[in-house]
Amino acid sequence: MSETGRAGEPQRVRPVEKQDLAPLAAVLVDAFYEDPVTVYLFPSEASRRRRLARYFGFQLRRVGEVGGLIYTTDDLAGVSLWLPPKRRPPTLSSALGQLFGVLFILGAQTGRAVALADQLERVRPKEAHYYLAGIGVAPARQATGVGSLLLRPVLGQADEECVPVYLESSRQENIGFYRRHGFEVTGEVGRVRGGSPPLWCMRRQPVPPAS
């Protein structure tokens, strides 16, 4: 699958390799630096960038360790992280029981993170589904088609397997983007301990092959 890049070069989506992890963590930091949930969990601007780099580095490693799918483009303009059916997402609440490092990353906001993660876990579909654990595009490359490109491999795979896809959007303005790819809002969570911002739960029904 290809897309035209910023300079006109064709872009290909591909699985992430080990050497991609550090630069892609930096991409996610830039993409989510002002995200409402990010600001809620990392309120200090003095430490946010440093803590986010640690968090996204952890998230990228964790998704790979549990058998997830991670895709990027040839120029590392963005990244998408997925959990396939029957793989439970690596929520912060479960990660805290395994890795002391998450406590170091979240610090005083650990309680906020666990409360929000537990709420998300309760409403997550029980049916088999692909879960979009995260997607981010470098700010300079947003609204250029990179996000759509990063969705395609798994959406196509989900259609082939006739399995739904699920995600949570932390920005209301992104709902239209996901709707263009077949997602619909199924609920809203958030506003838990400390006044967390809302997240919109979205589900995509598999598209049957054309007859």
Disulfide bonds with the S-S distance in Angstrom:
none
